[in-house]
Structure formats: C-alpha cells, structure tokens
Amino acid sequence: MLSIYNTLTRTKEEFKPINPPNVKMYVCGPTVYDYFHIGNARSFIMADIIRRYLEFKGYEVKYIMNLTDVDDRIIKKSISEKRDAKLVADDYSKAFFEDIQKLKIKPADVYPKATNHIEEIIDIIKKLEEKGFAYNIDGNVFYNVNKFPEYGKLSGKKIDELESGARIEINEEKKDPLDFALWKKAKVGEPYWESPWGKGRPGWHIECSAMSCKHLGETFDIHAGGNDLIFPHHENEIAQSEAATGKKFVNYWVHFGFLNINNEKMSKSLGNFFTARDILKIYSAEAVRLAFAQTHYAGPLNFSDELLASAEKGLEKLKNLAEKIEEEIKINRVDGIIPQLEFEKYKTNFEAAMDEDFNSPQACAVIFDFIRDVNRAIAENENINIKFYLSVKEFLRKTAEGVLGILDFSKASTQNDGALENDLIELLIKLRHDAKLEKNYALSDRIRNELKNIGIELQDSKSGTTYKKIKIKNVNILPPGEE
C-alpha cells in the first residue's frame, strides 16, 4: 500500500487515485527569467522520482509541468537586458529543457506556458468576479481573501494572524493587504493582452490554476512543488480554483524540503548561489540525483562537495557492477551455476521503502545492499550462468535505472565496448612490436596501415608506442542526397 504525506491534512494517507490506474500530477515548473538553481533542481528531480515510482507501480501518469513565461521578474530582466520579454522567456525556456535533459528528468506529457492560456485565465477571473470573489479597481483585478472562509487551510495560517510581508504584494488599491492580483493593468512598455478589464496581464497564482485545470480537470490527484510555494502560491491556487469551480482542487499536496549550501541558506549575496548548470560542469547528473535521493524529499538537505563526492563514490560501485553484468551477458554462459540470491526479497524491500511516502534513502540502501551481496556471490563462484546476470540486470534496470535514474545500462554497455576496443588496440600494438623484433617489417607496416585506415594512428617514440583516434578521410557513410 502506497502512503503519501499530504500537506493539506498534515498526515500520511493511503494513495487512492480518482480514476485508477490513471494518475494526474501537476508540478510547478520554472519562471523562465534565468537558469534554474540547484534548489529548483531538487524539486524537479524528486518529482521525477515520484512520477517514475508511480509508473513502476503500474499507474498511467499524466504529468504536467508548467512554464511561467510572463512575470514581473521576466519583465525586469528584459528591461535590464534591453530586449523583448518574450525573447528572454524563450531563451531561458530553451535552457531549462537542455538542463532537465542533462539531469535525466523524464519529459512531461505537457509543458503548458502561461501566455498560451490567457483565454482560460480570463474565464476563471470572470467566474470569480461573477461569484463575488474578485473585484476590479481601475483595470487591476484582485481576489478577495475574506470571501473564502477556508483560506489558510494548506499553510495552517489564519487570516486574522497574517500580516502584510515580503511575500505579499502591498498595494493601496486593495481592500485588504492579503488580497492578491488576478489581473494586472498594463504599464508602459510591458507585455499585455486585451481583457474585459482593459489591457493587462495575469497574476502569477491564477496562471497555475488555469493551466492545471485545463490539462488535468477541475479536481486532480497530486500537486507538487517546493516548500516555499505553500504560502502564498499554493494557498492562493486553492482559494481561486475552489471558489471558481465549487469543487475540491487537489487531493494530495506534496512539498519538497529546503536546500542549504554548506549549512547556509543559498544566496547570491553570500556567494553560494549555484545553478544546476554550474553543478553539472563538475559532477555527473547521476551523482546529483543520488545525492538528492539519499535524503527524504520532504526534509532539509545540506548540499556540499562532500555530499556529491560521496554520491560519486557510491555510483562507482553501481557502474562497475553494471559493466561486469554487460560483459558477462555477452559471454552468454548457459551451463554454469546460478548463485542463490533472494531477488524477491530485495524487490519487496525496495517497494516497502518507496511505499512509505517515497522513502528514497531507504530504497537506495536496499540497492547498495543488493550490490554488496551480488559482488559477494560473484567473488565466491566461478562459471556463473547468464540467467543470474540477467536477473541482476532486471532488478537494477527497474529500480536504480527506472525509478531513481542513477544508472544507464546503455552507457555501461558503451563503456564496456570502449574498454574492449582499447584492449584490442593494445594487443595489436604488442603484435606489431613482436613483428618488428622478428624483423617482419611487412607485418609491422600492415598493422600500422590497417589501423590508420579505421581511424587509429600509431605514434612511435623512445618510450614506446601510443595511439590517437583520427578522422577517416574520403569515406562517405551517408546514402546519396543525405548530409
């Protein structure tokens, strides 16, 4: 039984989709005004792992991640860079897709953009206005928080205790400091759209309500995002969505914990602000994913070089075993012994961990216990039957690769093939050396020339012979007409 901690109820609940085996899941994506930072990456990766595990369990997941492509920060960036806001959003949208691909994050089914949903946004605001939840002041439309009695049910905040703070927009036009913008009147030089209230653009919160309801329906299963989004963003999403539809908005709210850098809050002023792109220049995507997976998604995470170095070390064990598996499968030994290993026990333990509110640290521990026991079985036995290696690969393929995304068997196979290629070249170099000692210069020259023909150039020196790969000239591997 899969249980999920639901921020809305503050309890772990048995997961019961609205329409099994279908699951509808919405994740708050980036505001595309810059490269996303490593804290954002944690949310995106852990949401990806949750989605992968749901699929592992047999659910058909419709996975939506939005892109906020009209926002105050985008406009500010466009002004500072003296270029159109759309170009800023387009450039950083492209960068976002490049970076999540590098992080091995599975593509969403839809990446809705706010600017493509203006009609849906206006429709919801009109409903709210008709029902008395919204009011228009000279082209600015606000949500009247006091009209929604359940405001604060997600965050646990009470209206009479809330004060106007840094996360709450201060505006003298509003009836109450807590009221938030649904539609903003256009200022000179800003992007705008025509609306019943004049030229303007949507507020941040209403964008997510419109996009999620458009693609997942008025009530859906899971809404996920960072802890920093609980209030006011997700609180406001609930208020406006439920007021407009009269239905429950989301059944399970999942929130990801804060990330610190070397025990300090990440901040540009402290000089410890890192984008995902920065980190990927130093560490592998698999190391980043493992580092995140080894801490529970809801807890705080201290991100450091030590954490990533430890993850890389753990990955070495996993990669080495994967390469060994690929090597042994190619040998295809069908008459050897099959070591006794309780594969079902590891599968059961892995599922038990992930079923307990996606306890990925415990799931990682199960995988590394498995690696230890497999290595022991290999060390203690010779002539192992291929069936054993196929069973090992199947477990790792479904868990380490399929759910956690920390292994790529196609890479292991390629690396293994590359090692074999190097060994063969070194063997030919040795044969050539022996031929020269025997004064068989014809064979020596033939080895050199044949290697060069396939792109391997030998380089002789006093210390021995080395080689480098070169481009093969005058070889056309494409059919006529294709370039």
Secondary structure as a PSIPRED ss2 file (coil, helix, strand):
# PSIPRED VFORMAT (PSIPRED V4.0)

   1 M C   1.000  0.000  0.000
   2 L C   1.000  0.000  0.000
   3 S E   0.000  0.000  1.000
   4 I E   0.000  0.000  1.000
   5 Y E   0.000  0.000  1.000
   6 N E   0.000  0.000  1.000
   7 T C   1.000  0.000  0.000
   8 L C   1.000  0.000  0.000
   9 T C   1.000  0.000  0.000
  10 R C   1.000  0.000  0.000
  11 T E   0.000  0.000  1.000
  12 K E   0.000  0.000  1.000
  13 E E   0.000  0.000  1.000
  14 E E   0.000  0.000  1.000
  15 F C   1.000  0.000  0.000
  16 K C   1.000  0.000  0.000
  17 P C   1.000  0.000  0.000
  18 I C   1.000  0.000  0.000
  19 N E   0.000  0.000  1.000
  20 P C   1.000  0.000  0.000
  21 P C   1.000  0.000  0.000
  22 N E   0.000  0.000  1.000
  23 V E   0.000  0.000  1.000
  24 K E   0.000  0.000  1.000
  25 M E   0.000  0.000  1.000
  26 Y E   0.000  0.000  1.000
  27 V E   0.000  0.000  1.000
  28 C C   1.000  0.000  0.000
  29 G C   1.000  0.000  0.000
  30 P C   1.000  0.000  0.000
  31 T E   0.000  0.000  1.000
  32 V C   1.000  0.000  0.000
  33 Y C   1.000  0.000  0.000
  34 D C   1.000  0.000  0.000
  35 Y C   1.000  0.000  0.000
  36 F C   1.000  0.000  0.000
  37 H E   0.000  0.000  1.000
  38 I H   0.000  1.000  0.000
  39 G H   0.000  1.000  0.000
  40 N H   0.000  1.000  0.000
  41 A H   0.000  1.000  0.000
  42 R H   0.000  1.000  0.000
  43 S H   0.000  1.000  0.000
  44 F H   0.000  1.000  0.000
  45 I H   0.000  1.000  0.000
  46 M H   0.000  1.000  0.000
  47 A H   0.000  1.000  0.000
  48 D H   0.000  1.000  0.000
  49 I H   0.000  1.000  0.000
  50 I H   0.000  1.000  0.000
  51 R H   0.000  1.000  0.000
  52 R H   0.000  1.000  0.000
  53 Y H   0.000  1.000  0.000
  54 L H   0.000  1.000  0.000
  55 E H   0.000  1.000  0.000
  56 F H   0.000  1.000  0.000
  57 K C   1.000  0.000  0.000
  58 G C   1.000  0.000  0.000
  59 Y C   1.000  0.000  0.000
  60 E E   0.000  0.000  1.000
  61 V E   0.000  0.000  1.000
  62 K E   0.000  0.000  1.000
  63 Y E   0.000  0.000  1.000
  64 I E   0.000  0.000  1.000
  65 M E   0.000  0.000  1.000
  66 N C   1.000  0.000  0.000
  67 L E   0.000  0.000  1.000
  68 T E   0.000  0.000  1.000
  69 D C   1.000  0.000  0.000
  70 V C   1.000  0.000  0.000
  71 D C   1.000  0.000  0.000
  72 D H   0.000  1.000  0.000
  73 R H   0.000  1.000  0.000
  74 I H   0.000  1.000  0.000
  75 I H   0.000  1.000  0.000
  76 K H   0.000  1.000  0.000
  77 K H   0.000  1.000  0.000
  78 S H   0.000  1.000  0.000
  79 I H   0.000  1.000  0.000
  80 S H   0.000  1.000  0.000
  81 E H   0.000  1.000  0.000
  82 K C   1.000  0.000  0.000
  83 R C   1.000  0.000  0.000
  84 D C   1.000  0.000  0.000
  85 A H   0.000  1.000  0.000
  86 K H   0.000  1.000  0.000
  87 L H   0.000  1.000  0.000
  88 V H   0.000  1.000  0.000
  89 A H   0.000  1.000  0.000
  90 D H   0.000  1.000  0.000
  91 D H   0.000  1.000  0.000
  92 Y H   0.000  1.000  0.000
  93 S H   0.000  1.000  0.000
  94 K H   0.000  1.000  0.000
  95 A H   0.000  1.000  0.000
  96 F H   0.000  1.000  0.000
  97 F H   0.000  1.000  0.000
  98 E H   0.000  1.000  0.000
  99 D H   0.000  1.000  0.000
 100 I H   0.000  1.000  0.000
 101 Q H   0.000  1.000  0.000
 102 K H   0.000  1.000  0.000
 103 L C   1.000  0.000  0.000
 104 K C   1.000  0.000  0.000
 105 I C   1.000  0.000  0.000
 106 K C   1.000  0.000  0.000
 107 P C   1.000  0.000  0.000
 108 A C   1.000  0.000  0.000
 109 D C   1.000  0.000  0.000
 110 V E   0.000  0.000  1.000
 111 Y C   1.000  0.000  0.000
 112 P C   1.000  0.000  0.000
 113 K E   0.000  0.000  1.000
 114 A H   0.000  1.000  0.000
 115 T H   0.000  1.000  0.000
 116 N H   0.000  1.000  0.000
 117 H C   1.000  0.000  0.000
 118 I H   0.000  1.000  0.000
 119 E H   0.000  1.000  0.000
 120 E H   0.000  1.000  0.000
 121 I H   0.000  1.000  0.000
 122 I H   0.000  1.000  0.000
 123 D H   0.000  1.000  0.000
 124 I H   0.000  1.000  0.000
 125 I H   0.000  1.000  0.000
 126 K H   0.000  1.000  0.000
 127 K H   0.000  1.000  0.000
 128 L H   0.000  1.000  0.000
 129 E H   0.000  1.000  0.000
 130 E H   0.000  1.000  0.000
 131 K C   1.000  0.000  0.000
 132 G C   1.000  0.000  0.000
 133 F C   1.000  0.000  0.000
 134 A E   0.000  0.000  1.000
 135 Y E   0.000  0.000  1.000
 136 N E   0.000  0.000  1.000
 137 I E   0.000  0.000  1.000
 138 D C   1.000  0.000  0.000
 139 G C   1.000  0.000  0.000
 140 N E   0.000  0.000  1.000
 141 V E   0.000  0.000  1.000
 142 F E   0.000  0.000  1.000
 143 Y E   0.000  0.000  1.000
 144 N C   1.000  0.000  0.000
 145 V H   0.000  1.000  0.000
 146 N H   0.000  1.000  0.000
 147 K H   0.000  1.000  0.000
 148 F C   1.000  0.000  0.000
 149 P C   1.000  0.000  0.000
 150 E C   1.000  0.000  0.000
 151 Y C   1.000  0.000  0.000
 152 G C   1.000  0.000  0.000
 153 K C   1.000  0.000  0.000
 154 L C   1.000  0.000  0.000
 155 S C   1.000  0.000  0.000
 156 G C   1.000  0.000  0.000
 157 K C   1.000  0.000  0.000
 158 K C   1.000  0.000  0.000
 159 I H   0.000  1.000  0.000
 160 D H   0.000  1.000  0.000
 161 E H   0.000  1.000  0.000
 162 L C   1.000  0.000  0.000
 163 E C   1.000  0.000  0.000
 164 S C   1.000  0.000  0.000
 165 G C   1.000  0.000  0.000
 166 A C   1.000  0.000  0.000
 167 R C   1.000  0.000  0.000
 168 I C   1.000  0.000  0.000
 169 E C   1.000  0.000  0.000
 170 I C   1.000  0.000  0.000
 171 N C   1.000  0.000  0.000
 172 E C   1.000  0.000  0.000
 173 E C   1.000  0.000  0.000
 174 K C   1.000  0.000  0.000
 175 K C   1.000  0.000  0.000
 176 D C   1.000  0.000  0.000
 177 P C   1.000  0.000  0.000
 178 L C   1.000  0.000  0.000
 179 D C   1.000  0.000  0.000
 180 F E   0.000  0.000  1.000
 181 A E   0.000  0.000  1.000
 182 L E   0.000  0.000  1.000
 183 W E   0.000  0.000  1.000
 184 K E   0.000  0.000  1.000
 185 K E   0.000  0.000  1.000
 186 A C   1.000  0.000  0.000
 187 K C   1.000  0.000  0.000
 188 V C   1.000  0.000  0.000
 189 G C   1.000  0.000  0.000
 190 E C   1.000  0.000  0.000
 191 P C   1.000  0.000  0.000
 192 Y C   1.000  0.000  0.000
 193 W E   0.000  0.000  1.000
 194 E C   1.000  0.000  0.000
 195 S C   1.000  0.000  0.000
 196 P C   1.000  0.000  0.000
 197 W C   1.000  0.000  0.000
 198 G C   1.000  0.000  0.000
 199 K C   1.000  0.000  0.000
 200 G E   0.000  0.000  1.000
 201 R E   0.000  0.000  1.000
 202 P E   0.000  0.000  1.000
 203 G C   1.000  0.000  0.000
 204 W H   0.000  1.000  0.000
 205 H H   0.000  1.000  0.000
 206 I H   0.000  1.000  0.000
 207 E H   0.000  1.000  0.000
 208 C H   0.000  1.000  0.000
 209 S H   0.000  1.000  0.000
 210 A H   0.000  1.000  0.000
 211 M H   0.000  1.000  0.000
 212 S H   0.000  1.000  0.000
 213 C H   0.000  1.000  0.000
 214 K H   0.000  1.000  0.000
 215 H H   0.000  1.000  0.000
 216 L H   0.000  1.000  0.000
 217 G C   1.000  0.000  0.000
 218 E C   1.000  0.000  0.000
 219 T C   1.000  0.000  0.000
 220 F E   0.000  0.000  1.000
 221 D E   0.000  0.000  1.000
 222 I E   0.000  0.000  1.000
 223 H E   0.000  0.000  1.000
 224 A E   0.000  0.000  1.000
 225 G E   0.000  0.000  1.000
 226 G E   0.000  0.000  1.000
 227 N H   0.000  1.000  0.000
 228 D H   0.000  1.000  0.000
 229 L H   0.000  1.000  0.000
 230 I H   0.000  1.000  0.000
 231 F H   0.000  1.000  0.000
 232 P H   0.000  1.000  0.000
 233 H H   0.000  1.000  0.000
 234 H H   0.000  1.000  0.000
 235 E H   0.000  1.000  0.000
 236 N H   0.000  1.000  0.000
 237 E H   0.000  1.000  0.000
 238 I H   0.000  1.000  0.000
 239 A H   0.000  1.000  0.000
 240 Q H   0.000  1.000  0.000
 241 S H   0.000  1.000  0.000
 242 E H   0.000  1.000  0.000
 243 A H   0.000  1.000  0.000
 244 A H   0.000  1.000  0.000
 245 T H   0.000  1.000  0.000
 246 G C   1.000  0.000  0.000
 247 K C   1.000  0.000  0.000
 248 K C   1.000  0.000  0.000
 249 F C   1.000  0.000  0.000
 250 V E   0.000  0.000  1.000
 251 N E   0.000  0.000  1.000
 252 Y E   0.000  0.000  1.000
 253 W E   0.000  0.000  1.000
 254 V E   0.000  0.000  1.000
 255 H E   0.000  0.000  1.000
 256 F E   0.000  0.000  1.000
 257 G C   1.000  0.000  0.000
 258 F C   1.000  0.000  0.000
 259 L E   0.000  0.000  1.000
 260 N E   0.000  0.000  1.000
 261 I E   0.000  0.000  1.000
 262 N C   1.000  0.000  0.000
 263 N C   1.000  0.000  0.000
 264 E E   0.000  0.000  1.000
 265 K E   0.000  0.000  1.000
 266 M C   1.000  0.000  0.000
 267 S C   1.000  0.000  0.000
 268 K C   1.000  0.000  0.000
 269 S C   1.000  0.000  0.000
 270 L C   1.000  0.000  0.000
 271 G C   1.000  0.000  0.000
 272 N C   1.000  0.000  0.000
 273 F C   1.000  0.000  0.000
 274 F C   1.000  0.000  0.000
 275 T E   0.000  0.000  1.000
 276 A H   0.000  1.000  0.000
 277 R H   0.000  1.000  0.000
 278 D H   0.000  1.000  0.000
 279 I H   0.000  1.000  0.000
 280 L H   0.000  1.000  0.000
 281 K C   1.000  0.000  0.000
 282 I C   1.000  0.000  0.000
 283 Y C   1.000  0.000  0.000
 284 S C   1.000  0.000  0.000
 285 A H   0.000  1.000  0.000
 286 E H   0.000  1.000  0.000
 287 A H   0.000  1.000  0.000
 288 V H   0.000  1.000  0.000
 289 R H   0.000  1.000  0.000
 290 L H   0.000  1.000  0.000
 291 A H   0.000  1.000  0.000
 292 F H   0.000  1.000  0.000
 293 A H   0.000  1.000  0.000
 294 Q C   1.000  0.000  0.000
 295 T C   1.000  0.000  0.000
 296 H C   1.000  0.000  0.000
 297 Y C   1.000  0.000  0.000
 298 A C   1.000  0.000  0.000
 299 G C   1.000  0.000  0.000
 300 P C   1.000  0.000  0.000
 301 L E   0.000  0.000  1.000
 302 N E   0.000  0.000  1.000
 303 F E   0.000  0.000  1.000
 304 S C   1.000  0.000  0.000
 305 D H   0.000  1.000  0.000
 306 E H   0.000  1.000  0.000
 307 L H   0.000  1.000  0.000
 308 L H   0.000  1.000  0.000
 309 A H   0.000  1.000  0.000
 310 S H   0.000  1.000  0.000
 311 A H   0.000  1.000  0.000
 312 E H   0.000  1.000  0.000
 313 K H   0.000  1.000  0.000
 314 G H   0.000  1.000  0.000
 315 L H   0.000  1.000  0.000
 316 E H   0.000  1.000  0.000
 317 K H   0.000  1.000  0.000
 318 L H   0.000  1.000  0.000
 319 K H   0.000  1.000  0.000
 320 N H   0.000  1.000  0.000
 321 L H   0.000  1.000  0.000
 322 A H   0.000  1.000  0.000
 323 E H   0.000  1.000  0.000
 324 K H   0.000  1.000  0.000
 325 I H   0.000  1.000  0.000
 326 E H   0.000  1.000  0.000
 327 E H   0.000  1.000  0.000
 328 E H   0.000  1.000  0.000
 329 I H   0.000  1.000  0.000
 330 K H   0.000  1.000  0.000
 331 I H   0.000  1.000  0.000
 332 N C   1.000  0.000  0.000
 333 R C   1.000  0.000  0.000
 334 V C   1.000  0.000  0.000
 335 D C   1.000  0.000  0.000
 336 G C   1.000  0.000  0.000
 337 I E   0.000  0.000  1.000
 338 I C   1.000  0.000  0.000
 339 P C   1.000  0.000  0.000
 340 Q C   1.000  0.000  0.000
 341 L C   1.000  0.000  0.000
 342 E C   1.000  0.000  0.000
 343 F H   0.000  1.000  0.000
 344 E H   0.000  1.000  0.000
 345 K H   0.000  1.000  0.000
 346 Y H   0.000  1.000  0.000
 347 K H   0.000  1.000  0.000
 348 T H   0.000  1.000  0.000
 349 N H   0.000  1.000  0.000
 350 F H   0.000  1.000  0.000
 351 E H   0.000  1.000  0.000
 352 A H   0.000  1.000  0.000
 353 A H   0.000  1.000  0.000
 354 M H   0.000  1.000  0.000
 355 D H   0.000  1.000  0.000
 356 E E   0.000  0.000  1.000
 357 D C   1.000  0.000  0.000
 358 F C   1.000  0.000  0.000
 359 N C   1.000  0.000  0.000
 360 S H   0.000  1.000  0.000
 361 P H   0.000  1.000  0.000
 362 Q H   0.000  1.000  0.000
 363 A H   0.000  1.000  0.000
 364 C H   0.000  1.000  0.000
 365 A H   0.000  1.000  0.000
 366 V H   0.000  1.000  0.000
 367 I H   0.000  1.000  0.000
 368 F H   0.000  1.000  0.000
 369 D H   0.000  1.000  0.000
 370 F H   0.000  1.000  0.000
 371 I H   0.000  1.000  0.000
 372 R H   0.000  1.000  0.000
 373 D H   0.000  1.000  0.000
 374 V H   0.000  1.000  0.000
 375 N H   0.000  1.000  0.000
 376 R H   0.000  1.000  0.000
 377 A H   0.000  1.000  0.000
 378 I H   0.000  1.000  0.000
 379 A H   0.000  1.000  0.000
 380 E H   0.000  1.000  0.000
 381 N C   1.000  0.000  0.000
 382 E C   1.000  0.000  0.000
 383 N C   1.000  0.000  0.000
 384 I E   0.000  0.000  1.000
 385 N C   1.000  0.000  0.000
 386 I H   0.000  1.000  0.000
 387 K H   0.000  1.000  0.000
 388 F H   0.000  1.000  0.000
 389 Y H   0.000  1.000  0.000
 390 L H   0.000  1.000  0.000
 391 S H   0.000  1.000  0.000
 392 V H   0.000  1.000  0.000
 393 K H   0.000  1.000  0.000
 394 E H   0.000  1.000  0.000
 395 F H   0.000  1.000  0.000
 396 L H   0.000  1.000  0.000
 397 R H   0.000  1.000  0.000
 398 K H   0.000  1.000  0.000
 399 T H   0.000  1.000  0.000
 400 A H   0.000  1.000  0.000
 401 E H   0.000  1.000  0.000
 402 G C   1.000  0.000  0.000
 403 V C   1.000  0.000  0.000
 404 L C   1.000  0.000  0.000
 405 G C   1.000  0.000  0.000
 406 I C   1.000  0.000  0.000
 407 L C   1.000  0.000  0.000
 408 D C   1.000  0.000  0.000
 409 F H   0.000  1.000  0.000
 410 S H   0.000  1.000  0.000
 411 K H   0.000  1.000  0.000
 412 A H   0.000  1.000  0.000
 413 S H   0.000  1.000  0.000
 414 T H   0.000  1.000  0.000
 415 Q H   0.000  1.000  0.000
 416 N H   0.000  1.000  0.000
 417 D H   0.000  1.000  0.000
 418 G H   0.000  1.000  0.000
 419 A H   0.000  1.000  0.000
 420 L H   0.000  1.000  0.000
 421 E H   0.000  1.000  0.000
 422 N H   0.000  1.000  0.000
 423 D H   0.000  1.000  0.000
 424 L H   0.000  1.000  0.000
 425 I H   0.000  1.000  0.000
 426 E H   0.000  1.000  0.000
 427 L H   0.000  1.000  0.000
 428 L H   0.000  1.000  0.000
 429 I H   0.000  1.000  0.000
 430 K H   0.000  1.000  0.000
 431 L H   0.000  1.000  0.000
 432 R H   0.000  1.000  0.000
 433 H H   0.000  1.000  0.000
 434 D H   0.000  1.000  0.000
 435 A H   0.000  1.000  0.000
 436 K H   0.000  1.000  0.000
 437 L H   0.000  1.000  0.000
 438 E C   1.000  0.000  0.000
 439 K C   1.000  0.000  0.000
 440 N C   1.000  0.000  0.000
 441 Y H   0.000  1.000  0.000
 442 A H   0.000  1.000  0.000
 443 L H   0.000  1.000  0.000
 444 S H   0.000  1.000  0.000
 445 D H   0.000  1.000  0.000
 446 R H   0.000  1.000  0.000
 447 I H   0.000  1.000  0.000
 448 R H   0.000  1.000  0.000
 449 N H   0.000  1.000  0.000
 450 E H   0.000  1.000  0.000
 451 L H   0.000  1.000  0.000
 452 K H   0.000  1.000  0.000
 453 N H   0.000  1.000  0.000
 454 I C   1.000  0.000  0.000
 455 G C   1.000  0.000  0.000
 456 I E   0.000  0.000  1.000
 457 E E   0.000  0.000  1.000
 458 L E   0.000  0.000  1.000
 459 Q E   0.000  0.000  1.000
 460 D E   0.000  0.000  1.000
 461 S E   0.000  0.000  1.000
 462 K C   1.000  0.000  0.000
 463 S C   1.000  0.000  0.000
 464 G E   0.000  0.000  1.000
 465 T E   0.000  0.000  1.000
 466 T E   0.000  0.000  1.000
 467 Y E   0.000  0.000  1.000
 468 K E   0.000  0.000  1.000
 469 K E   0.000  0.000  1.000
 470 I C   1.000  0.000  0.000
 471 K C   1.000  0.000  0.000
 472 I C   1.000  0.000  0.000
 473 K C   1.000  0.000  0.000
 474 N C   1.000  0.000  0.000
 475 V C   1.000  0.000  0.000
 476 N C   1.000  0.000  0.000
 477 I C   1.000  0.000  0.000
 478 L C   1.000  0.000  0.000
 479 P C   1.000  0.000  0.000
 480 P C   1.000  0.000  0.000
 481 G C   1.000  0.000  0.000
 482 E C   1.000  0.000  0.000
 483 E C   1.000  0.000  0.000
